[in-house]
Every structure is written in C-alpha cells, then in structure tokens.
Amino acid sequence: MTEQEILAAVQEIFRDNFDDDTLVITRSTNANDIEDWDSLEQINLLTAIEKRFRIKFKLADVRGLKDVGDLLDLVARMAG
C-alpha cells in the first residue's frame, strides 16, 4: 500500500470522525489544526484506523505521534 493510498484512507476516517466532508489533511496536520481534535477524538481516530488497516497500536507506538505524517509512517510500518 502506497503512502498516498494510506493518506486517502486516513483522510476518509478523519472526515467521518469529524463529520466534515471538506476536511483535508496533510502530513503536517496536527491536533492544533482541527478544533474538535481532543484526547477522546484521538482514541476514536486510532480505533477507526486500527479497524480499517487490521492493525493494533500499542501505547508506546502512539505516544510520540506529533502529526498525521508520523501516523502515516506508523500505519505503513505496521500494515506492511
């Protein structure tokens, strides 16, 4: 799976979770860029991504995520 395919899938998850069909994310998007992105929404996003890619995050994996780019890299490594 290419980074672009992963980004497209993650973008759809973000749009669904934030109920905003116009939301556009990039590698540099972070929680400060999206008003409703709080700790609960972070859990919802990670859970939806786990389901979509059939992976399971560990706390150590997600603790240091700074932006969507870090998340995409993590998904790419885990989804292989």
Secondary structure, DSSP 4 states (H G I P E B T S, - for coil): --HHHHHHHHHHHHHHHHT-TT----TT--GGGSTT--HHHHHHHHHHHHHHHT----HHHHHT--SHHHHHHHHHHHH-
